[in-house]
Amino acid sequence: MTAKNDTQNLTMNLLFFPFLRVDRTKLQQQLAGKRVLITGATYGIGEALAECLAETGAHLLLVARTTEKLIEVQKRVEAKGGRADIFPCDLTNSAELQLLLTKLAQQPGGIDIFVNNAGKSIRRSIFDSLDRMHDFTRTMNLNYFAPVQIMLALIPELVAKQGHVINISALNVRLLPPPKWAAYQASKSAFDQWLRSVAAELNTKGVSTTTIYLPLVRTRMIEPTPAYRKMPAMQPDAVAQLICKAILSRKRSYAPWWLGIVELASFLFRGVWEEQISQRL
């Protein structure tokens, strides 16, 4: 990595999450022998997290659609001395999802940490979506129904092991919804609300819940939107470090340090914002 890239990454970290350093010794002590389930493990955040956890002594359970890419990530984890099992699965396919849950239930040792990372993003005007109901069913299936179904299956294990659920969310679910993002916004908000609703019950049983509200992350998910290519964005490796911090702290949420200010502004100036947006459409 060049010095220029290092400087850019440091600037992005200061803009969003200034304190990302993780005590690797404590992380290894925390994760040694633990089983970590990661969805969306072949690209972006999931891939970076798998490599980040490779040397911690954790047993990684990696879920994604593409078998070949899963094997690549598995080999990189093993090259670092880690252990990873792979589970090819299209989480939007109910039969494949049920088979995944059956396989996970057969794994000895249960699940200690579930990182809900898999997600689908769609940006499209509602007027271009009138004959595309599948845009909404696909995003809901992956961003909402799949993690709910996984959680329903895992909750008894998580309670027994005093486990931890980490949800990779987006800061937009806490702000005014932007136009052209209805499918993505609704599906991400749905699981965010679901997890916040069940969190108190899970917490009383010893299960920690953490939601990480992320800004843009430089992954293939944002590539189809030209306007995002020059906007400030975190790198997947930095997000992986943030997830590691969450594993250690078990805090309820992480968000950019300025999000509260922006939330207040979006509430106070909602009318002005909506008028400006309407004029630009």
N, C-alpha and C positions, 0 to 999 in steps of 0.2 A: 504494500500500500504506500502511495507517495505521501510526501509531507503535506502537499496540498489537500489530499483526501483526508489526512489526519486532522488538519485544521478545520475543514468543512464539517467533519463528523463531530468534532468538539463543539463547534458553533451550534450545530443542530441539537446536541445534548443539552447545552446551556439554555437553548430556546425552549425546550420541552421538559426534560428531566435532568436537572443539573448534577444530581448525585447518583451515579450509576455504578460506582465501584462496589464490587462484591468480594467478601472475604471467602476465598476459595476453600480454605481449610474448614471453615464452618459449614460451607455448602456441602463438602464431602462428608463431613460428620452427620449432617442432616439427612443426606440422601443415600448413604451407604446401605445397600440391601433393599432400598425402597423401589417400588414399581410405579413408573410414571407413564400414563397413557397420553399420547399427543396425537390429535387429529390434524389433518392438513400438514403432514410431516415431510412432504417432499419438496416444497418450495418456500421461499421467503422466510417468514418467522419460524414456522415449524421446523424447517431444515436447519436454520441457524440454532434453534434451541436444542435440537438433537445433538448437534456437534458440540454445543456448549456444555451439555450434560454428560458427554461421553466419558470424561475422566473422573466423574464423581462417585462411581461405584453403584449408580442407579441402574436398574433394569428397565430399559425403554421399550414401550409397546407403541409402535409407529403405525398410524393409520393414514391411508391416502388411496386415491383411485389407481395410480399407475404403478404396476408391479416393478417394472424395470427401474424406475426412479427410486422406489422404496429400497430396492436392492443396493443401489448406489449409495444412498444415505446410510444404510446398514453397514456397508463395507467401510465407510469413513469412520463410523462410530467404533467399529471393531478394530480398525487400524490404530485408534487412539487408546486401545485397551478396554473399551466399553463393551456393553452387552445390549443388543437390540433384537427384538422379534418384530416381524413385519406382518401386517394384516391388510392386504389389498381390499378396498371396499368403496363402492360409490354410496355415500351416506344418503343420497337422495332416493336410492332404490330400497324400498321397504324390505324386500326379500334378502338383499345383501346385508342390510343393517341388522336384521334379525339373526342372520348367520354369524355376523361379527360378534354380536352380544353372546351368542351361544359359545363361540370359541373363547371369548374373554372369560366367561363363567367357568370354563374348563381349565383355565390357567391356574396353576397352584400359586398361592400367596396373595391373591386378590389384588386390588388397586389401591395405592396410597395417595396418588395425585392424578387428577384429571385436568389436562390443559385443553380447553375447548378453543381450538384455533381455526379449524376449517371454516371457510366462509366464501360466499359468492357475492360479487358486486355487479350491479347493472345500473347504467345511467341512460335513461331514455325518456323522452317527453311522453306524457300521458296520451297525447294525440297520435303518437306512433306506437302505442301499446294497446289500442282498442281491440286488436285481434291477436294479442299476445298474452293471454291469460297464463300461459306457461312461464312467463317471466316471473310472475308472482308466486306460482306454486313451487317453482324451483328454488327461489330464494327462501321462501318459508320452509321448505323441506330441509334445506341444508343449514340455514342460519337459526332456525327455531325448532322445528319438530325433531330433527336428528339429535341435537344436544339434549333436548328434553327426554327423548326415549333412552338415550345413553344414561342420563342421570337417574331415571327411574330404575334402571337395571343395576346401577352402581351404588345407590344410596345405602343398601344394607351393608355392603362391604366397607364403604367409606365411614359409616358409623362405627362398625366393628374395629376399624383401624385408626379412628380419629383422623380421618384423611383431610384432603384439601382439594377444593375445586377452584381453578383459575380460568376465568372467562376473558378472552381477548375481544374487547368491544371497541367501539369508536366514539370519539368525543362528541360527534354530531348527534348521538342519541340524547344528549343533555342540552342541545341547543335547538333553535328554531329549525324545522326541517326545510332543507333547500329544495327547489323545484327540480324535477327530472330524476329524483332519487327515491321515488315512492316505494318501489319494490325492496330495495336494500334497506332504506330507513325503517320501514315498517317491520321487516324481519329481524333486524338487529335490535330494535327497540323491544320487540316481543320477548326475546330471550333475556334481555337485560331486566325487564320488568319481572319476568318469571323468576329469575334467580334472586332478585332483590326480595321478592315476595316469600320465597321459601327459605331465604338465608337465616332468618331468626329461628325457624324450627330446626334447621340443620346445625346452627351454632349451639343450640341448647344440648344437642347430642354429641358435641365435640368436633363437628366437621367445620373446618374453616372455609370461607368463601371469599374470593378476591376477584374484583372486576378491574381490568386495566383499560382505561379509556384512552385510546391512542389517537394521535393526529395522523396525517398522511405517513405511510411507510413506503419506502422505495422498493416495491415489489411489482411483480407482473400484474397484480390486480389493478393498479392505477395507470398502467401503460396505455389502455385504450382511450384515456381522457387526456387530450393534448395539453389542456390548461394546467394539469397537475405536474407536468414534466419539469417545469421550472419553479414550482412552488417548494417551500421548505418542507423537508420530509426526513423522518428518522430512517436509519439503516436497520435491516433485520437483526444484525448482530447486537445493536444497542437495545433493541426490544428484548432479545434473548437475555441480556444482562438484567433488564428490568424484571423479567419473569423470575429470574434467579433471586433477585431481591425479595420478590413477593413470596417465594418459597420459604425464604428465611424468616421474613417478618410475619407472614400470614395476615397482613393488613386487609381490611375490607375493600379498599379501592386505591388505585393509583391514577392520577390524571396530571396533565401539564399544570405547572404551578399557577398559571394565570387563568385556568378554566373558570374558577369561581367569579372572577371579574367579568369575563365574557358572558357567563350565564346571566349575571345581573343586568348587564348592558342589553342583552337580547330580550330580557323581560321588559325593561324600561322603554326601549326604543323599538319594540316590535312593529308598531304601525309604520314608523319611518322606514324600517328595513323592508317590510312587505311592499310598501309603495315603490321603493327604489328597485326592488326585484321585478315588480310588475312592469315598470317602464323599460326594463332591459330585455324582457322576453319578446 
